[in-house]
Amino acid sequence: MEAIKVGIAGTGFSAMAHLEALRRIPGVKVCGIAASSLEKGEKVAKEMNIPKAYASWEELVQDPEIQAIHNCTPNVLHYKINRAVLEAGKHLLSEKPLAVDSGQSAELIRLAAESEAVSGVCFNYRHYPMVSQMKEMLQTGEPGRVHHVIGGYMQDWLLFDTDYSWRLDTDMNGPSRAVADIGSHWCDTVQHVLNKRITQVMADLQTVHPVRYRPKGSVETFAGSGGQKDTEPFAVSTEDYGSVLIHLEDGVRGVFTVSQVAAGRKNRLSLEISAEFSSMAWDQENPNTLWVGKRETASEDWSTDPALLLPKSAAMTHYPGGHQEGWPDGLKNLFIDFYAKVEDRSRKSSFATLEDGHRIVKLVEAILRSHREQRWVRVEE
Ligand SMILES: NC(=O)c1ccc[n+]([C@@H]2O[C@H](COP(=O)([O-])OP(=O)(O)OC[C@H]3O[C@@H](n4cnc5c(N)ncnc54)[C@H](O)[C@@H]3O)[C@@H](O)[C@H]2O)c1
């Protein structure tokens, strides 16, 4: 069978992670890349051995050879590029957020419904074996009815007021930062594992650094200001921190905290589910361990051993027990799931759809509104 020809929009952190993971799955070939300029695209294409570089993302979308596009550009471009890909009838895997507001994301789900192609949003934490194991364990019914879920997503890459990224610029990023950027991952993961939607939110957000110092010149994600002295002050309106009380379907309660200014925490997405007979806790920085908490017997630490995990979770594990798998492998699992759907539309897949992405955009809007109005807000309001 001929490989599906894939193009990538963007050349930064997420684009390079997509490229690497795509090269580790069968049946696809990365044939082209578009950056913010032809010169930059050509440089990356040469370094990474990608056959074509384009002068713009529009050229990438129009290339008849390209069948699927991964959109790894800054948030403000997501709607425009996603829309063009859907209108061209090509497969779309969009980085989160699907769009910067729910008017845009609603339009995208309408276009996706009219297209024959497969489309999805890159909520990659669903695709870790131990996250899947939590979901499968809950499905067995053994843990019983879920009482509550707690957790958060903590990072420190924007700790100092001299740390800079386009994410701090509302025009490039959209109206929410810590919540939309990392809280969205937590919410998607929890909704997926519990198979329940978040219905209401009560939020408290904070901008720890209302003024930051930006280097004169462009900076890629996670690069910091690199000690650059030539900086200028600018006002920041998006949140560095947020805590959100949540109600989910079937009376489940929860709470999560997000921060991009938590020293020492690099990428700590954690969640703990407490149910009638047991609890389960998982932390992305220690991804191959799942704690199962018990009251009347000893609690257990499970490790990622495909011989012991439930079937779907075992299938997401590519090496025997004791061989560590992590963030790049979750992304690889997502792409395996996505391209299996491209090959067989009748397949039941687990990646986030555009509908899921749209609901997350609405959820983020509800969180912003709750903070602004200091009250509980229903996600459908
Ligand atoms: N799923 C995840 O875990 C995850 C992780 C990181 C980033 N992301 C998402 O990926 C997206 C990109 O983030 P990043 O961290 O890679 O940022 P980045 O700054 O590292 O890279 C952004 C890239 O977009 C390119 N770009 C800018 N304008 C462009 C244009 N007009 N045409 C083509 N390319 C253009 C830039 O050249 C740059 O290479 C964001 O939406 C972010 O939310 C998701």
The ligand as an ORCA input file, in Angstrom:
! r2SCAN-3c Opt
* xyz 0 1
  N       0.018     18.841     22.159
  C       1.046     19.296     22.852
  O       1.457     18.708     23.835
  C       1.709     20.579     22.409
  C       2.990     20.908     22.852
  C       3.565     22.092     22.388
  C       2.860     22.935     21.533
  N       1.611     22.590     21.138
  C       0.850     23.471     20.222
  O       1.582     23.585     19.013
  C       1.441     24.876     18.475
  C       2.820     25.453     18.195
  O       3.502     25.570     19.411
  P       5.089     25.394     19.513
  O       5.381     25.136     20.933
  O       5.557     24.401     18.521
  O       5.570     26.850     19.119
  P       6.955     27.290     18.466
  O       7.085     28.724     18.705
  O       8.046     26.377     18.923
  O       6.732     27.019     16.916
  C       5.787     27.720     16.160
  C       6.192     27.558     14.717
  O       5.197     28.126     13.855
  C       5.868     28.698     12.761
  N       5.060     29.687     12.080
  C       4.748     30.946     12.472
  N       4.013     31.566     11.525
  C       3.856     30.663     10.510
  C       3.228     30.705      9.250
  N       2.592     31.798      8.823
  N       3.261     29.585      8.471
  C       3.891     28.469      8.886
  N       4.535     28.386     10.068
  C       4.512     29.471     10.870
  C       7.131     29.310     13.373
  O       8.114     29.464     12.377
  C       7.511     28.250     14.374
  O       8.361     27.303     13.787
  C       0.639     25.688     19.491
  O      -0.671     25.844     19.039
  C       0.676     24.863     20.761
  O      -0.520     24.974     21.513
  C       1.031     21.446     21.564
*
